[in-house]
């Protein structure tokens, strides 16, 4: 005959059986994912842009940029950004009447202003992973040289048809980056992109007398852009 288990031991086993599942259910595993609560963000952007200067080199040169950015989360992984930037730089003054290698006769200021809208796709959706959110984006906009033709350029190039004008042009941008959300209200991000716009060829460069081969009315150029930004979320 088996020995009888004391009633106290049975009571302890019963309490332990009832207590153990509740302890297991009460434990939670911290998730590395966190939802992005705020829909809007506004902040500043600083960076460096290296646009293409074109076949003859009269386009705006690389330089530092400063701008403002406003973003709104559309839902799920999508967001929309509007970026206003200012690029104070220079450009070479090119004299097409000279021989190749000796056509740069000076420099002039170029104050490039750009405005574009970008559709952003967050790879982690509407949440972050350990505070990080990588993304890709594409956008369209416009660019203009607010400086226009300078006295320096008029002085060095007698013929108006030889002077380059950075006229208002369409702007395209394609890139990727990563955002860091250290808190609910703050966000920092780094972007790397390719910027593309159009340069209109001066009439003097298209003159048959100059004998330049394959020169069209317009030339599309592109170059890399790197920016850092900080924003307040609300």
LUMMARMAR-741826 format. One record per residue: x, z negated, y negated of N, C-alpha, C in turn; residue in three letters. Coordinates in steps of 0.2 Angstrom, whole numbers, always signed. Last residue first. Layout:
N
MARNU / X / Z / Y / X / Z / Y / X / Z / Y / ALA
...
END
This chain:
234
MARNU / +25 / +169 / -334 / +19 / +165 / -337 / +13 / +168 / -334 / UNK
MARNU / +43 / +167 / -336 / +37 / +170 / -332 / +31 / +165 / -334 / UNK
MARNU / +57 / +174 / -344 / +52 / +169 / -344 / +46 / +171 / -341 / UNK
MARNU / +72 / +181 / -339 / +65 / +182 / -341 / +62 / +175 / -340 / UNK
MARNU / +87 / +191 / -340 / +84 / +184 / -339 / +77 / +185 / -342 / UNK
MARNU / +98 / +203 / -333 / +92 / +201 / -337 / +90 / +194 / -335 / UNK
MARNU / +110 / +216 / -333 / +108 / +209 / -331 / +103 / +207 / -336 / UNK
MARNU / +114 / +233 / -327 / +111 / +228 / -332 / +110 / +221 / -329 / UNK
MARNU / +121 / +249 / -327 / +121 / +242 / -324 / +119 / +237 / -329 / UNK
MARNU / +120 / +266 / -323 / +119 / +260 / -328 / +118 / +254 / -324 / UNK
MARNU / +128 / +282 / -321 / +126 / +275 / -319 / +124 / +271 / -324 / UNK
MARNU / +120 / +298 / -326 / +126 / +293 / -325 / +123 / +286 / -323 / UNK
MARNU / +117 / +315 / -329 / +115 / +309 / -327 / +121 / +305 / -326 / UNK
MARNU / +109 / +330 / -337 / +115 / +326 / -335 / +112 / +319 / -333 / UNK
MARNU / +103 / +346 / -339 / +102 / +339 / -337 / +108 / +336 / -335 / UNK
MARNU / +103 / +357 / -353 / +107 / +354 / -347 / +105 / +347 / -346 / UNK
MARNU / +96 / +372 / -360 / +96 / +364 / -358 / +101 / +363 / -353 / UNK
MARNU / +99 / +385 / -360 / +96 / +382 / -366 / +97 / +374 / -366 / UNK
MARNU / +115 / +388 / -352 / +108 / +388 / -353 / +106 / +385 / -359 / UNK
MARNU / +129 / +397 / -348 / +126 / +392 / -352 / +119 / +393 / -354 / UNK
MARNU / +136 / +407 / -340 / +132 / +402 / -337 / +129 / +396 / -341 / UNK
MARNU / +151 / +407 / -350 / +148 / +410 / -344 / +143 / +405 / -342 / UNK
MARNU / +155 / +411 / -366 / +154 / +406 / -361 / +149 / +408 / -356 / UNK
MARNU / +158 / +420 / -377 / +159 / +422 / -370 / +159 / +416 / -365 / UNK
MARNU / +155 / +420 / -390 / +159 / +415 / -388 / +161 / +416 / -380 / UNK
MARNU / +146 / +431 / -392 / +153 / +431 / -395 / +158 / +426 / -392 / UNK
MARNU / +134 / +426 / -387 / +138 / +431 / -383 / +145 / +432 / -386 / UNK
MARNU / +130 / +409 / -390 / +132 / +416 / -393 / +136 / +420 / -388 / UNK
MARNU / +129 / +397 / -385 / +126 / +402 / -381 / +127 / +409 / -384 / UNK
MARNU / +135 / +389 / -394 / +138 / +388 / -388 / +135 / +394 / -383 / UNK
MARNU / +126 / +390 / -405 / +133 / +393 / -406 / +136 / +393 / -399 / UNK
MARNU / +115 / +383 / -402 / +114 / +391 / -402 / +122 / +393 / -402 / UNK
MARNU / +117 / +369 / -391 / +117 / +372 / -398 / +118 / +380 / -397 / UNK
MARNU / +107 / +363 / -378 / +113 / +367 / -380 / +113 / +370 / -387 / UNK
MARNU / +101 / +347 / -376 / +99 / +354 / -378 / +106 / +358 / -381 / UNK
MARNU / +101 / +337 / -362 / +105 / +339 / -368 / +103 / +346 / -370 / UNK
MARNU / +90 / +325 / -354 / +92 / +332 / -355 / +96 / +333 / -362 / UNK
MARNU / +94 / +312 / -342 / +91 / +315 / -348 / +93 / +322 / -349 / UNK
MARNU / +95 / +298 / -331 / +95 / +305 / -332 / +91 / +308 / -338 / UNK
MARNU / +103 / +285 / -323 / +99 / +287 / -328 / +100 / +295 / -330 / UNK
MARNU / +103 / +275 / -309 / +105 / +281 / -311 / +100 / +283 / -317 / UNK
MARNU / +107 / +257 / -308 / +102 / +263 / -308 / +106 / +269 / -310 / UNK
MARNU / +105 / +240 / -304 / +110 / +246 / -304 / +106 / +252 / -303 / UNK
MARNU / +102 / +224 / -310 / +100 / +231 / -308 / +106 / +236 / -308 / UNK
MARNU / +98 / +207 / -308 / +103 / +212 / -309 / +101 / +219 / -306 / UNK
MARNU / +89 / +193 / -315 / +90 / +199 / -311 / +96 / +203 / -313 / UNK
MARNU / +81 / +178 / -315 / +86 / +181 / -317 / +87 / +187 / -313 / UNK
MARNU / +67 / +168 / -321 / +69 / +173 / -317 / +76 / +176 / -320 / UNK
MARNU / +57 / +153 / -323 / +63 / +157 / -325 / +65 / +162 / -319 / UNK
MARNU / +46 / +146 / -318 / +46 / +149 / -325 / +51 / +154 / -326 / UNK
MARNU / +49 / +140 / -306 / +43 / +144 / -307 / +42 / +148 / -313 / UNK
MARNU / +66 / +144 / -303 / +61 / +139 / -304 / +55 / +143 / -305 / UNK
MARNU / +75 / +153 / -299 / +77 / +146 / -298 / +72 / +141 / -299 / UNK
MARNU / +74 / +168 / -293 / +69 / +164 / -296 / +71 / +156 / -295 / UNK
MARNU / +82 / +183 / -294 / +83 / +176 / -292 / +78 / +172 / -296 / UNK
MARNU / +82 / +200 / -289 / +80 / +195 / -293 / +81 / +188 / -290 / UNK
MARNU / +91 / +215 / -288 / +89 / +209 / -284 / +87 / +204 / -290 / UNK
MARNU / +89 / +233 / -286 / +92 / +227 / -289 / +90 / +221 / -285 / UNK
MARNU / +90 / +251 / -290 / +88 / +245 / -286 / +91 / +239 / -289 / UNK
MARNU / +83 / +267 / -296 / +88 / +262 / -295 / +86 / +256 / -290 / UNK
MARNU / +81 / +279 / -309 / +80 / +277 / -301 / +86 / +272 / -299 / UNK
MARNU / +74 / +287 / -322 / +78 / +282 / -320 / +76 / +280 / -313 / UNK
MARNU / +73 / +299 / -335 / +72 / +297 / -329 / +76 / +292 / -326 / UNK
MARNU / +67 / +305 / -350 / +71 / +300 / -347 / +69 / +299 / -340 / UNK
MARNU / +65 / +319 / -362 / +62 / +315 / -356 / +68 / +311 / -353 / UNK
MARNU / +70 / +317 / -379 / +70 / +320 / -372 / +67 / +316 / -367 / UNK
MARNU / +74 / +322 / -396 / +70 / +318 / -391 / +69 / +321 / -384 / UNK
MARNU / +91 / +328 / -397 / +84 / +328 / -399 / +80 / +324 / -394 / UNK
MARNU / +105 / +327 / -403 / +102 / +324 / -397 / +95 / +323 / -399 / UNK
MARNU / +113 / +342 / -408 / +108 / +337 / -410 / +105 / +334 / -403 / UNK
MARNU / +128 / +349 / -412 / +124 / +347 / -407 / +119 / +341 / -410 / UNK
MARNU / +132 / +363 / -422 / +131 / +356 / -422 / +126 / +354 / -416 / UNK
MARNU / +133 / +377 / -423 / +138 / +374 / -418 / +137 / +366 / -418 / UNK
MARNU / +123 / +380 / -432 / +122 / +382 / -425 / +127 / +379 / -420 / UNK
MARNU / +129 / +377 / -444 / +124 / +373 / -441 / +123 / +374 / -434 / UNK
MARNU / +147 / +379 / -447 / +141 / +382 / -445 / +136 / +377 / -442 / UNK
MARNU / +156 / +369 / -449 / +153 / +373 / -455 / +147 / +376 / -453 / UNK
MARNU / +160 / +354 / -444 / +157 / +360 / -442 / +154 / +363 / -447 / UNK
MARNU / +165 / +343 / -452 / +169 / +346 / -447 / +167 / +353 / -444 / UNK
MARNU / +154 / +340 / -460 / +160 / +341 / -463 / +165 / +345 / -459 / UNK
MARNU / +144 / +337 / -452 / +143 / +342 / -456 / +150 / +344 / -459 / UNK
MARNU / +149 / +325 / -446 / +148 / +331 / -442 / +147 / +338 / -446 / UNK
MARNU / +149 / +317 / -456 / +155 / +318 / -453 / +155 / +325 / -449 / UNK
MARNU / +136 / +315 / -459 / +140 / +319 / -464 / +147 / +321 / -461 / UNK
MARNU / +126 / +317 / -443 / +130 / +314 / -448 / +134 / +318 / -453 / UNK
MARNU / +110 / +319 / -436 / +117 / +323 / -438 / +120 / +319 / -444 / UNK
MARNU / +104 / +303 / -429 / +104 / +310 / -431 / +110 / +313 / -433 / UNK
MARNU / +101 / +290 / -425 / +106 / +292 / -431 / +106 / +299 / -433 / UNK
MARNU / +93 / +289 / -415 / +90 / +287 / -421 / +95 / +289 / -427 / UNK
MARNU / +90 / +300 / -402 / +96 / +297 / -406 / +93 / +296 / -413 / UNK
MARNU / +80 / +295 / -388 / +81 / +298 / -395 / +87 / +295 / -398 / UNK
MARNU / +70 / +296 / -373 / +76 / +294 / -377 / +77 / +298 / -383 / UNK
MARNU / +57 / +291 / -362 / +60 / +295 / -367 / +66 / +292 / -370 / UNK
MARNU / +52 / +290 / -345 / +51 / +288 / -352 / +54 / +293 / -356 / UNK
MARNU / +50 / +283 / -328 / +50 / +289 / -333 / +49 / +286 / -340 / UNK
MARNU / +57 / +276 / -313 / +53 / +276 / -319 / +54 / +283 / -323 / UNK
MARNU / +58 / +266 / -299 / +58 / +272 / -302 / +54 / +273 / -308 / UNK
MARNU / +66 / +253 / -288 / +61 / +255 / -294 / +63 / +263 / -296 / UNK
MARNU / +67 / +239 / -277 / +69 / +246 / -279 / +64 / +249 / -284 / UNK
MARNU / +74 / +223 / -273 / +68 / +228 / -275 / +71 / +234 / -277 / UNK
MARNU / +75 / +206 / -267 / +77 / +212 / -268 / +72 / +218 / -270 / UNK
MARNU / +73 / +190 / -272 / +69 / +196 / -270 / +72 / +202 / -272 / UNK
MARNU / +76 / +173 / -268 / +79 / +179 / -270 / +73 / +185 / -268 / UNK
MARNU / +72 / +160 / -264 / +73 / +161 / -271 / +75 / +168 / -273 / UNK
MARNU / +72 / +162 / -250 / +77 / +157 / -253 / +78 / +159 / -260 / UNK
MARNU / +63 / +175 / -254 / +66 / +173 / -248 / +72 / +169 / -251 / UNK
MARNU / +47 / +176 / -262 / +54 / +176 / -262 / +57 / +174 / -256 / UNK
MARNU / +32 / +187 / -263 / +36 / +181 / -261 / +43 / +182 / -262 / UNK
MARNU / +25 / +199 / -261 / +23 / +194 / -267 / +26 / +187 / -266 / UNK
MARNU / +39 / +208 / -254 / +32 / +207 / -256 / +31 / +203 / -262 / UNK
MARNU / +52 / +210 / -252 / +49 / +204 / -249 / +42 / +203 / -251 / UNK
MARNU / +55 / +221 / -260 / +55 / +221 / -253 / +53 / +215 / -249 / UNK
MARNU / +45 / +227 / -273 / +48 / +221 / -270 / +49 / +221 / -263 / UNK
MARNU / +46 / +240 / -283 / +44 / +239 / -276 / +48 / +233 / -273 / UNK
MARNU / +40 / +245 / -299 / +45 / +242 / -295 / +42 / +240 / -288 / UNK
MARNU / +40 / +258 / -310 / +36 / +255 / -304 / +41 / +252 / -300 / UNK
MARNU / +43 / +258 / -327 / +46 / +258 / -320 / +41 / +255 / -315 / UNK
MARNU / +44 / +266 / -342 / +40 / +262 / -338 / +42 / +263 / -331 / UNK
MARNU / +55 / +266 / -357 / +53 / +269 / -351 / +48 / +264 / -347 / UNK
MARNU / +64 / +271 / -371 / +58 / +267 / -369 / +56 / +270 / -362 / UNK
MARNU / +79 / +270 / -381 / +75 / +273 / -375 / +69 / +268 / -373 / UNK
MARNU / +90 / +276 / -393 / +85 / +271 / -391 / +81 / +274 / -386 / UNK
MARNU / +107 / +278 / -398 / +102 / +280 / -393 / +97 / +274 / -392 / UNK
MARNU / +116 / +283 / -410 / +112 / +277 / -409 / +106 / +278 / -405 / UNK
MARNU / +132 / +288 / -412 / +125 / +290 / -409 / +122 / +283 / -407 / UNK
MARNU / +144 / +294 / -424 / +140 / +288 / -421 / +134 / +292 / -417 / UNK
MARNU / +158 / +305 / -419 / +152 / +303 / -424 / +148 / +297 / -420 / UNK
MARNU / +174 / +312 / -419 / +169 / +308 / -416 / +164 / +306 / -422 / UNK
MARNU / +183 / +328 / -418 / +182 / +321 / -421 / +176 / +318 / -417 / UNK
MARNU / +186 / +339 / -411 / +188 / +339 / -418 / +187 / +332 / -421 / UNK
MARNU / +189 / +347 / -396 / +186 / +340 / -399 / +190 / +340 / -406 / UNK
MARNU / +195 / +358 / -392 / +188 / +359 / -395 / +186 / +352 / -398 / UNK
MARNU / +205 / +361 / -384 / +207 / +359 / -391 / +200 / +359 / -395 / UNK
MARNU / +201 / +364 / -371 / +206 / +359 / -372 / +208 / +357 / -379 / UNK
MARNU / +198 / +381 / -375 / +197 / +376 / -371 / +203 / +371 / -371 / UNK
MARNU / +199 / +385 / -393 / +201 / +387 / -386 / +199 / +380 / -382 / UNK
MARNU / +185 / +385 / -404 / +192 / +384 / -402 / +193 / +385 / -395 / UNK
MARNU / +172 / +387 / -407 / +176 / +392 / -409 / +183 / +391 / -407 / UNK
MARNU / +165 / +375 / -404 / +165 / +380 / -399 / +170 / +386 / -401 / UNK
MARNU / +170 / +359 / -407 / +170 / +365 / -410 / +170 / +371 / -405 / UNK
MARNU / +161 / +344 / -405 / +165 / +349 / -402 / +164 / +356 / -406 / UNK
MARNU / +163 / +327 / -407 / +161 / +333 / -411 / +165 / +339 / -408 / UNK
MARNU / +158 / +315 / -395 / +163 / +319 / -398 / +160 / +325 / -402 / UNK
MARNU / +149 / +300 / -399 / +149 / +306 / -396 / +155 / +311 / -399 / UNK
MARNU / +146 / +282 / -397 / +148 / +288 / -401 / +148 / +294 / -396 / UNK
MARNU / +133 / +269 / -398 / +139 / +272 / -395 / +141 / +278 / -399 / UNK
MARNU / +121 / +258 / -394 / +125 / +261 / -400 / +132 / +263 / -397 / UNK
MARNU / +106 / +258 / -387 / +113 / +260 / -385 / +117 / +263 / -391 / UNK
MARNU / +93 / +249 / -382 / +96 / +252 / -388 / +104 / +252 / -386 / UNK
MARNU / +77 / +249 / -374 / +84 / +248 / -374 / +87 / +252 / -380 / UNK
MARNU / +63 / +243 / -366 / +65 / +246 / -372 / +72 / +244 / -373 / UNK
MARNU / +53 / +244 / -352 / +60 / +243 / -354 / +61 / +246 / -361 / UNK
MARNU / +41 / +238 / -341 / +42 / +242 / -347 / +48 / +240 / -351 / UNK
MARNU / +36 / +238 / -324 / +41 / +235 / -329 / +41 / +240 / -335 / UNK
MARNU / +25 / +232 / -312 / +26 / +237 / -317 / +31 / +234 / -322 / UNK
MARNU / +25 / +230 / -294 / +25 / +227 / -301 / +27 / +233 / -305 / UNK
MARNU / +20 / +227 / -277 / +21 / +232 / -283 / +21 / +228 / -289 / UNK
MARNU / +17 / +220 / -265 / +24 / +221 / -267 / +26 / +225 / -273 / UNK
MARNU / +2 / +213 / -271 / +7 / +214 / -265 / +14 / +215 / -267 / UNK
MARNU / +1 / +217 / -288 / -2 / +215 / -282 / +2 / +217 / -276 / UNK
MARNU / +7 / +219 / -300 / +1 / +223 / -299 / -3 / +220 / -293 / UNK
MARNU / +15 / +209 / -312 / +14 / +210 / -305 / +7 / +213 / -304 / UNK
MARNU / +24 / +215 / -326 / +18 / +212 / -323 / +17 / +214 / -316 / UNK
MARNU / +36 / +213 / -339 / +34 / +215 / -332 / +28 / +212 / -330 / UNK
MARNU / +47 / +219 / -351 / +41 / +215 / -350 / +38 / +218 / -343 / UNK
MARNU / +63 / +218 / -360 / +59 / +220 / -354 / +53 / +216 / -353 / UNK
MARNU / +74 / +224 / -372 / +69 / +220 / -370 / +65 / +222 / -364 / UNK
MARNU / +92 / +226 / -374 / +85 / +228 / -373 / +81 / +222 / -372 / UNK
MARNU / +108 / +234 / -376 / +104 / +228 / -377 / +96 / +230 / -377 / UNK
MARNU / +123 / +241 / -369 / +116 / +242 / -371 / +113 / +235 / -372 / UNK
MARNU / +139 / +249 / -371 / +135 / +243 / -370 / +128 / +244 / -373 / UNK
MARNU / +143 / +266 / -366 / +143 / +260 / -370 / +139 / +255 / -368 / UNK
MARNU / +148 / +283 / -365 / +147 / +277 / -362 / +147 / +271 / -367 / UNK
MARNU / +142 / +295 / -377 / +148 / +292 / -373 / +145 / +286 / -370 / UNK
MARNU / +131 / +309 / -378 / +133 / +302 / -380 / +138 / +299 / -375 / UNK
MARNU / +138 / +326 / -377 / +133 / +321 / -376 / +136 / +314 / -378 / UNK
MARNU / +148 / +335 / -378 / +146 / +333 / -384 / +140 / +328 / -383 / UNK
MARNU / +155 / +341 / -367 / +157 / +334 / -368 / +154 / +332 / -375 / UNK
MARNU / +151 / +353 / -360 / +156 / +353 / -366 / +158 / +346 / -369 / UNK
MARNU / +143 / +348 / -350 / +148 / +353 / -348 / +154 / +353 / -354 / UNK
MARNU / +139 / +331 / -352 / +138 / +338 / -352 / +144 / +342 / -351 / UNK
MARNU / +140 / +317 / -351 / +141 / +320 / -358 / +140 / +328 / -358 / UNK
MARNU / +130 / +305 / -343 / +134 / +311 / -343 / +134 / +315 / -350 / UNK
MARNU / +131 / +288 / -347 / +127 / +294 / -347 / +132 / +300 / -346 / UNK
MARNU / +133 / +273 / -343 / +138 / +279 / -343 / +134 / +285 / -342 / UNK
MARNU / +129 / +257 / -350 / +126 / +264 / -348 / +132 / +269 / -348 / UNK
MARNU / +128 / +240 / -347 / +132 / +246 / -348 / +130 / +252 / -346 / UNK
MARNU / +118 / +227 / -354 / +121 / +231 / -348 / +126 / +236 / -351 / UNK
MARNU / +104 / +215 / -355 / +111 / +218 / -357 / +114 / +222 / -352 / UNK
MARNU / +88 / +210 / -359 / +92 / +214 / -354 / +99 / +216 / -358 / UNK
MARNU / +76 / +197 / -360 / +81 / +202 / -363 / +85 / +205 / -357 / UNK
MARNU / +58 / +196 / -356 / +64 / +193 / -357 / +69 / +199 / -360 / UNK
MARNU / +43 / +191 / -347 / +46 / +194 / -353 / +53 / +191 / -354 / UNK
MARNU / +30 / +192 / -335 / +37 / +190 / -336 / +39 / +194 / -343 / UNK
MARNU / +16 / +188 / -325 / +19 / +191 / -331 / +26 / +188 / -332 / UNK
MARNU / +11 / +180 / -314 / +10 / +188 / -314 / +14 / +191 / -319 / UNK
MARNU / +17 / +167 / -304 / +15 / +170 / -311 / +15 / +177 / -310 / UNK
MARNU / +20 / +164 / -290 / +14 / +162 / -293 / +12 / +166 / -299 / UNK
MARNU / +26 / +170 / -276 / +28 / +171 / -283 / +21 / +170 / -287 / UNK
MARNU / +29 / +159 / -262 / +25 / +164 / -266 / +27 / +164 / -273 / UNK
MARNU / +44 / +159 / -252 / +40 / +155 / -257 / +36 / +160 / -261 / UNK
MARNU / +52 / +156 / -237 / +48 / +160 / -241 / +44 / +156 / -246 / UNK
MARNU / +58 / +148 / -228 / +63 / +150 / -233 / +59 / +155 / -238 / UNK
MARNU / +49 / +133 / -224 / +49 / +140 / -224 / +54 / +142 / -229 / UNK
MARNU / +52 / +119 / -214 / +52 / +122 / -220 / +53 / +129 / -220 / UNK
MARNU / +41 / +114 / -201 / +47 / +117 / -202 / +47 / +121 / -209 / UNK
MARNU / +33 / +98 / -199 / +33 / +105 / -202 / +40 / +108 / -203 / UNK
MARNU / +24 / +86 / -189 / +31 / +89 / -191 / +30 / +96 / -194 / UNK
MARNU / +12 / +83 / -184 / +13 / +81 / -191 / +20 / +84 / -194 / UNK
MARNU / +12 / +87 / -171 / +8 / +91 / -175 / +10 / +89 / -182 / UNK
MARNU / +20 / +76 / -166 / +22 / +83 / -165 / +19 / +88 / -170 / UNK
MARNU / +12 / +65 / -168 / +19 / +66 / -171 / +21 / +73 / -171 / UNK
MARNU / +1 / +68 / -160 / +0 / +68 / -167 / +7 / +68 / -171 / UNK
MARNU / +7 / +68 / -147 / +5 / +74 / -150 / +4 / +74 / -157 / UNK
MARNU / +10 / +53 / -147 / +15 / +59 / -146 / +13 / +65 / -149 / UNK
MARNU / -1 / +45 / -146 / +3 / +45 / -152 / +7 / +51 / -152 / UNK
MARNU / -7 / +46 / -133 / -11 / +48 / -139 / -7 / +49 / -145 / UNK
MARNU / +4 / +42 / -125 / +1 / +49 / -124 / -3 / +51 / -130 / UNK
MARNU / +5 / +29 / -129 / +11 / +34 / -131 / +8 / +41 / -130 / UNK
MARNU / -7 / +23 / -125 / -5 / +24 / -132 / +0 / +29 / -134 / UNK
MARNU / -5 / +25 / -111 / -11 / +28 / -114 / -10 / +29 / -122 / UNK
MARNU / +6 / +16 / -109 / +7 / +24 / -107 / +1 / +27 / -111 / UNK
MARNU / +1 / +4 / -113 / +6 / +7 / -117 / +7 / +14 / -115 / UNK
MARNU / -9 / +2 / -103 / -11 / +3 / -110 / -5 / +6 / -114 / UNK
MARNU / -1 / +1 / -92 / -6 / +7 / -92 / -8 / +8 / -99 / UNK
MARNU / +6 / -11 / -94 / +10 / -5 / -94 / +5 / +1 / -95 / UNK
MARNU / -5 / -20 / -94 / -1 / -19 / -100 / +3 / -12 / -100 / UNK
MARNU / -9 / -20 / -81 / -13 / -17 / -86 / -10 / -16 / -92 / UNK
MARNU / +4 / -15 / -69 / +1 / -20 / -73 / -4 / -16 / -79 / UNK
MARNU / +0 / -6 / -55 / +3 / -6 / -61 / +0 / -11 / -66 / UNK
MARNU / +2 / -12 / -38 / -3 / -11 / -44 / +1 / -11 / -50 / UNK
MARNU / +11 / -3 / -25 / +10 / -9 / -30 / +6 / -7 / -36 / UNK
MARNU / +3 / +5 / -11 / +7 / +5 / -17 / +5 / -1 / -22 / UNK
MARNU / +4 / +0 / +6 / +0 / +0 / +0 / +4 / +0 / -6 / UNK
END
